[in-house]
Amino acid sequence: MASKLIAVVAGVGPGTGASVARKFSKSYPVVLLARKPENYEGLAKEINSNGGKAIGISTDVSDPSSLKNAIDAIKKEFGNDVGAAAAIFNASGGFLRKPFLEIPTEIFEQSIGVSAMGGVLFSQSFLPLLLNGIKQKSEHPPSLIFTGATASVKSNAQMASFATGKWALRALSQSLAKEFGPQGVHVAHAIIDGVIDIPRTQELLKDMPPEAKLSADGIANDYWWLHTQPKTNFTWEIDLRPAVEKW
């Protein structure tokens, strides 16, 4: 396990974030970022008890000072010369299925603040560590991966608030891929087109068969595949969906 290279996962919860953290913890110490400690405490304990290393930091990705505190905590734990092998942005906000004229302004602010501005602030915070990962000769090109959604490319009726932030995040990821790819950082955007199989959706969508939902562990495997691509074969965008999903 590389002592000077870490993986960072923002937006850790019981679905994609947790699965990605488990996958990357097999090769790197992982830093788990979430606003609520209950979203990362159990996962950090699980990874540490299984022989990996994980620390959790309460972080609001829409708040520059909160992200600065996270960077300070990371450097205190791993040293000022720490580099990142991977940084995964899995946070999102503003999800509300409702007629446009009934959506409160604050829901749009949340979407833009977390999905869009959060992506900007996260990238500005961790790209220096990813570039440092190049200097430390990371085995794989350091990776900045964004979790997108159907709403990143297809804005349906009553989904204006969620799509606003997700479209902006996709645009950001494309710009960063073109700027930092030539420098050796692999920037990728993943469109998650469908319902993810997690405890919450199991309860809410009881009639949906398991094969109609995306596997969170499968998504993590695809993120690892992106991370291990050589510089000769960078993929900017992938879309993932169950075989039965209409699209």
N, C-alpha and C positions, 0 to 999 in steps of 0.2 A: 504494500500500500504506500503510495507516494506521500511523504511527510510534509511537503511544501505545497501540495496541490489539493484543493477542496472542490466539492460540488455544492452549489447553493440552489435551494428550491424555495421559491416564493409562492404562497398560496397553498400551504400544506393543509390537507383535510383528509377525510376518510376515503377519497377516491383517487383521482389521478396523481395528486401531489404526494400522497403516501406511497403509492406504488412506484413512482419515479424515484423517490428518496430511497426506498428499499433496494431498487435496482442499482442505483449509482453508489450506494453505501458498500457494495461488494468490492468496489475498486478505489473509493475515495472517502475521506471523512466528509460528512455531509452537514450543512448548515440549514436548519429548517426555519423558515420565516412565516409567521402568521400573526394576525392581530391578537388572537386569543390563545393563551398558553395551553388550554385544553385541546387545541387542535394539533399540538406537536409534542406534548409531554409524554403521552403514552407511546408514540412512535419513536421518540428519542430513546426511551427506556428499552423498547423492543430491539432497536438496532444495536445499542450498546451491550445488551445482554447476549446478543448473538455474535459478538466478537467484532463488530464494527465500531465506528465512532460517530456520534451525532450530538450536536448541540442545537437547542432551540432558542430563538430570540423573538420576543414580541415586537412586531414591526408593522407599521402602516405604510404600505408602498406609495401611498398618495401624499405622504408627508416627508419633505426633504430632511428635516431634522431627525425623524425616526430612522430613516435609512442611514444617515450619518452615524447615529448611535449604533446601528447594526454593524457598519463597517468597523467602527472603533472596537466593538466587542469581538469581532472576528480577528482583528489584528492583535488584540490582547491575548486571545486564545492560541492563535497559530503563528504569530510573529508579524512584524511589519513588512517582511518580504514575501508574505503569502501570495500564491497565485491561484487562480481558479481554472480548473479543467472544464467545468461546465457551470452555467447559470441558467436555470429554468424558470421562466415567468409563467406561473399558472394562476395568477390572481385575475379576478374579473368582478365587475359590479354593474348595477343598473338593470338586473334581469327582472322584468315585469311585463307580463302579457296583458295589455290593457289598451283600449282605444286611445289614440294619440292625445285627444283633447282632455282626457281624464288622467294623464300621467303627470304627477307633480314635478315641478322643476327640479327638486332635489334629487329625484331619481336619475335625471339626465346628468346632473352634476356628479352623482356617484359613478355613473358609467364612464364619463370623461375623466373623472379624477382617478379612478382605480385602473380601468382597462387602458386608457390612453395615456394620461399623465403619469400614472403609475409605471407603465412600460418605459416611458422616457426616463423617469427618475431612477428606476431599477437599472436600466442600461447605462446611464451615466455613472452610477455607483459601482457597477461590477465590470464594465468593459476594461477599466485599468487593471483589474485583477486577472481578467482573461488575457490581456496583452502580456502581463507578467508571466502567465502560464506558458506563453510561447518562449520567453527567455529561459524559463526553467525546463525547456525541452519536454513538454507534455507528450506522452506517448501518442495521443490522438490530438488533432487540432482542437484547441479550446472552443467550446460550443455555447452559443447563446440561443436558447430555444424558447419560442413563444407558443402558448396554447391558445389557438383560435377556436372558432365555432362555425356552425352553419351561417350564423349571422355575420360572420366576417366577410362573406361574399354574396349572401342572398338575404336581403332585408324583407321579411314578410310583414304582412299587416299586423298591427298591434305589438310589434317587436322593435319599435323605433328607438327606445331608450337603450336596449342592450346592443343593438346593431351599431349605434353611433360610436360607442367606445371600441367595439371589436373591429370595425372598419378602420378606425384610426390606428389601432395597434398593428393591423396588417400592413398598412402603409409605412409605419415606422420600421417594421421588421424588414421590409423590402429595401428601404433606404439604407439601413444599417448593413444588410447583406452586401450591397454594392460598394459600400465604403470600407467595411472591415474584412470582407472576404479576401481581397488582395493582400491584406496584412496578415492573413493566416487564421482569423477567427471565423468559424463556421456559424453563420446566423441562419436559423431555420424557423419556419412558421408552420404549425400543424393545425389543419382544419378538422375539428372533431365534429363530425356530422352525424349526430344521433344521441340517444340517451345512454349515459354511462351506467353500468351495473354497480351501484353502491347501495348501502342500506336504506338511504332515503328514497331512492327510486324504486327499490324493491317494495317498500311500503306504499308509496303513492301510486305505482303502476303495477298492481298485483296481477292484472290480466295480460300484461305484456310478456310473451315467452322469453326465456333467458337469451336465446339466440338472436333476439331483436335488439339487444343492448350491447354496447361496446364494452369490452373487457378493459378495466383500468390497468391490469398487469400487461395486457397486450399493447396498450398505449405506451407504457414504460419501456417495453421491449423495442418499440419503434423509435422512441427517443434515444435509446442506447445505440440503435443502428445508425441514426443520424450522427450521433456523437463520434462513432468510430469510423465514419467515412473519411477516406484520405483526401488531401487537398486537390487531387485530380478529379474527384467525383462529388463535389458539394451539391446537395439538394437544398434548394431554398424552401420549397413548399410541398407538403404532402397532405392528402385528405384521407381520412379514415372513417369508415362506416361499416355497420353490420351488413352482411350479404343481402338481407331482406329489406334494407332501408331504401325508400324511394328517393331518387335525386335527379 
